[in-house]
Amino acid sequence: MPEELYRKMKKRSDVKWSDVARRAILERLEALEGPVGYHATTEELREKIAKAGVKLEKIPIDEAVVHHRRMRELARKRISTIRAN
């Protein structure tokens, strides 16, 4: 780690740097591999949606966008509460 970065981090004792690093690592993994702990393919998701009787083409796009944003927010909260063992 560069010395200058280390000094800046030491000045901010109010920040839990291990939590910051953990969240950054999880976000990067999800960007590369998809949500951590979730491995369904698009086709598997389509099958689940069809079995549930949901007609995606009937959902207004603005409503879908609202739900998508809410799901992302909940996923971020879930990730941020994961504690390293």
C-alpha positions, 0 to 999 in steps of 0.5 A: 500500500502506498505510504501516502494512502496509508497515512490518509487512512490512519487519519480517519480512525472513524472509518472501519477500513476492513468494512470498506474493503469487504464491500468493495470486493463484494461489489467487484465480484458481483460486477464480474460474476453476478450477485454473490450466492446467486447463480441462476441463468436467464433461462432459469429465471424465465422458467421461474417467472413463467411458473409464477404466472407473471406476464412480463410484457404486461408490466409497465416499464416505469413500474419495472424500473421502480422495482428494479431500483428497489431490488438493487437497493435491498441487495446493497443493504444485504451486502453491507450487512454481511459480516466477515467471519 
